[in-house]
């Protein structure tokens, strides 16, 4: 029997036990076997990962999308090692905060206040910083639109911090819980040294119209959010102030986001009419296309902000399918996603579209790349382990998607944008 035919028959046999489709809201029956068996077909790529699941702490969620004659999607969910252990979500937390910032604009419902309104951030608490302008913006104005573009194009940390301050720590938790994600904890800014107390304090913010008239003023705030008390010791040591501490690193006061929640959040944005109403993000008119465009764009496709392609290549924030690959990526594939990398954890939350082959799927994965078990030493195995794994995993799923039968080819026009 030819290898290609055997591979297809194997995949078909794996799927026969999975017959229930759902809306992907976490209540559906999940297949927990298929992904492991699929990786086993490529031992040269995944044998080491599969042999040491506790060391690499891999978690995967894959959602298969099937369309009917009217292009209506249905979803089948497959997982591997889901929720087995804590992972640090790093920059993936920027995605829900960007969505919540846009939702807050609609909730405020103030005439003239939108994503393009000038946003001035002041300070009123220890360690807070101010932003009066953005040199990389088209006209030098700081705006929510420019912050969101920076988040999806190059995963800018300061852009996230400004939206975190705008939405507010307490509101973030209230909104995420109301949308059905009570286990999501986003409690601190990124890439700044601040205490838990300082991260509760929100900056005063003022929005101005084009005539420099004040439209909305948000006073300084202080969060009363309650967070679960957990002990999350990891590894065998960490560096603090240049000294090695020979005890596990405590992640208990770090951000904590279940992979499945991020997976469902991106699904709710891409397919809002097919998830429960409470899980949707409600935005002003025209925001949907703005979000989808910049979630899938490369740094070189932005004029403002402008990025040097030698420092910010196409795959700079596209780990699945491409890893750390340099150069220009194929035009026929687009990835709507958010990545994260910190403390040795590498994560990608993605919706992949192959326009040439009429293929689409949702894929989220995380892996720990810290073989020595030491945190804060800047010695992580991203290049040796993490990037190759995510690249190979994305390609594995794409290759499978190209082989499986579809009763109806998807109409993917909604996800194509003039660049």
PEPE-V251481 format. One record per helix or strand of 2 or more residues. SS is the DSSP state (~ for helix, > for strand). FROM is the first residue (numbers start at 0). TO is the last residue. If there is no record, write none. Layout:
# PEPE-V251481
((SS/FROM/TO) (SS/FROM/TO))
This chain:
# PEPE-V251481
((~/2/14) (~/33/39) (~/42/50) (~/52/55) (>/58/66) (>/72/79) (~/89/107) (>/117/120) (~/143/153) (~/156/166) (~/168/177) (~/195/199) (>/200/201) (>/204/207) (>/213/217) (>/220/221) (>/232/233) (>/236/239) (>/242/244) (>/248/249) (~/258/269) (~/271/273) (~/276/278) (~/286/294) (~/298/300) (~/313/316) (>/332/341) (>/344/353) (>/358/367) (>/373/374) (~/381/402) (~/412/414))
